[in-house]
Amino acid sequence: MSNRICFLSAPIGEDNSPERGHYLVLCEILRTACETKGIELTLVDPLHMTMNGEIMAQVVEQLRTVEYCIADISGGNPNVMIELGARLMTGKPCTIICEEGAEIPFNLKTQRILFYKPAGMIQLQTKLKQLMRENLREEKARALVPQPTITDVIETLQKLAAQSRAA
């Protein structure tokens, strides 16, 4: 069975902070969810990166290449929002999670978001297992159909703009 890689985008927080504690719990929930039968995923996150060089470049490269991503938008952390935007641009599977009651930015209100309660992490784990399996299955099916690239979209928009100017 091949190793698949999952990226967790979540607020990390300072050592010994409540935010770091929450992050570490999410890491454990994700590690366990990744052990789902038939899906062998490895957690990748900035705290565990060992490569030299600029961190953000490494993060963006991971987001561009990993098979799966989970982004926790609770609290509206700017780094998470940047990482989520970078991931969404790839068109690859990404599950957005958020603590119940947290404010959702306007531009993310149309996205599917898995809400969780801090006291309900086992339920979150169960739902993540299910979503990961479904999203990876959909991604595999989608890979069989050619997908337009951003370049294709830009070229199409340029052609439409030229046609409307000519009309």
N, C-alpha and C positions, 0 to 999 in steps of 0.2 A: 504494500500500500504506500502510495507516495505521500510525502509531507506537504500539506497545504499550510499557507501562512495567513494568520488573521492579525489585523492591526487594531488595537484599542486606542481610540482617541477620547480622552477624558481628562478633566482637571486633575493634575498630580498633587499639587499642594506642597507646602514645606514639610520637612521632617517633623513627625509627631503632631501634625495638625489634623483636625477632623477631616479635612479634605483628603489628606494622604491616607487616612484610615479607610475612608469610603473608596478611594482608588484601589487600595490593596484588596478590599472585599470584592470589588468588581473584577479585579484580575483573577481571583480565585474562582468566582462564579464563571467567568469566561473560560478559564482553563478546564474546569469540569464540563462545561457545555461543549467544549471543543473535543472532548473525548467521546462524543456521540458515535455510536457504531457506524462504521463506514466513512467517517469524516475525521481525519487526523490533522488537526490544526495546531500550529505553534504560535504562541502569543509573542508579538513584537511590540515593544513600546520604547519611548525615549530613555526611560530609566535603565533598560537592559541592553541598549545598543553599545557595542564595544568598538565600533569602527572609529577611526580618527576622522577629523574634519568637521565642517560646519553642520550642526545638528539639524537645522531646518531643511537643508538640502537632502539630508538622509531621510528625514521624515517624509518629504514630498516624494522621494524616490520609492520609499516603501508604499506610500499611498497609491502611487501609480502602478506598482507591480504586484502587490499582494492580491490574493484571490478573494479575500473577504475583509470587511471593515465593520467595526461597531463603534458608533460615536455617541457619547453621553453628553447631551446639550444642557443638562441641568446646570443652572447658574449662569449660562451664557458666556462661558469662558472664551475670550477672543482666539486663543490658539486652537481650541476645539472647532470654532466656527471656520477658521482658515483651513484647517485640516479637512473638515467635512466638505467645504466647497471644492477643495482640490480633489477629493475622492469622488464627489458627485459628477465632476467634469469627466471622469474616466468612464462613466457608465457601468462600472463594475458593481457587484453587490455590496450594499452598505445598509446596515440596520441602525436606525437612529433610536436611541433610548433616552428617556427623560423621567426624572422624579415627578410623581403626581403633584400637581399644584404649582409647578415651576412655570414661569412665563415663557411662552414660545415666541421667538421673533417672527414678525409678520411674514417674511419671505420663506419661512419653513413651515408655515401652517398648512400648506398643501401637501406636505410630505407625510408618508405613513410614519407614525412615531409609536413606539412601544413604551407605554407608561408603566412605572413601577413604584412600589412603596418601599422605603428603606427597610421596613420590617418584613417585606415579602420577597426576599432575594431568592428563595427556592423557586417561587413561582416565576420570577424573572429568568432563572436558569432554565426552567422547563420550556418557557416560551422562546428563549433564544435558541435552544436546541432545535425546536420545530422550525423557526424562521430560517435558521442557517441551512437546514436540510432543504427546505422549499426554495430558498433563494439560489442555492448552488445548483439545484436541479433545473431551475429556470435559466440560470446563466449557461449551463451546459447546452440546453436546447437552443438558446439564443445564439450561441457560438456557431451553430450550424447554419444560421441565416446571416448573410453579410450585413453589417451595421454601418451606417454612414459615419464618417469621421468628422471632426470639427471643420476640417478643410473642405469636405464635401458640402457641408452646410453653408460655409462662407461663400464658396463658389456659386451655390444655388442662389443665395441672397443677392450676390453681385449681379448675376444674370437677370434676376427679377427686377432689380433696381434699374439696370440698363434698359430693359424692355419697357418699364414704366416711363423712363425719361424719353425714350424714342416714340412713345405713343402720344 
